[in-house]
Amino acid sequence: MKSGGSMSIWFFIGVSLAVNGAVIFGEGIYELISPPVQQVVLYNLHANIWWGAVLLVLGLVFSVRFSPARERARLAGNS
């Protein structure tokens, strides 16, 4: 392993957002398929599906944009 290399913190934030978004989105889909007995007031808006999808997409954008492989390719092109 190469020593002295650094990775962007935004890559890890992207991974975290993507994982949390996938969990929230999956739970929202599950809740849509089998609705709870007592629904909250704004249940029909399905906020967990929308916000889960937003977090998942944002996390994937950050993960791809700041991926270590992309940074290595960018640094190799400047040499």
N, C-alpha and C positions, 0 to 999 in steps of 0.2 A: 504494500500500500504506500502510496506517495505521501510523504510527510510535508507539512507546511501548507497543504491545500485548504481552502475554505469553501464552505457552501453557504448559499444565501439562506437567510432565515425565512424568506418569503416562500421558498420551496416547502419547508416544513409547515408553514401556516396554510399553504394551499392543500397539502395532504390532510391536515387536520380539518379544514373546512369541507373538503370532499368527503371524508369519512363521516363527519357529523351530519352533513347534508344527506348522505345516502341512508343513514340510520333514520333521520327524521322523515325523509321522503318515503322510505319503506314502511314506517309506522303509519304514516298518513294513508298510504294505499291499503294497508291492512285494515285501518279504521274505516275506510270507505267501503271495503268489501263486507266487513261485519261491524256495523255501527254499534256504538255503546247503548246500553239501555237508557241511561240518563244523559242526554246530550247537552252540551254547553250552549249558551245563547247564540253564538255566531258559528255554530257547527257547519251550516250550509256554505260557508266561505272556504272551508278546507284549507286553513292557513298553514297547517303543517305540510301539506303537499306543495304549496307555492313556495314557502320559505325553504323547505328541504331541497326543492329543485334549484332555487337561487343559490343556496350555499354549495350545492354539488357543482353547478356550472362555474361559479366563481372559484371554487377550489381547484377544479380541473384547469381553468385558465391560468391561475397562479402556478400550479404544479408544472404545466407545460412551459410557461414563459420563463420560469426560473429553474428549470431542471438542470442538474449537474452535467448531463451529457451535452446539453445545448451550450452551457457556459464553456465546457472544454472545447467544443467545436469553434466557438467564437474566439477563444484565446488562441487556438491553433491557427486560425485564419489571420490573426494579427502578427504572427511571427515572421 
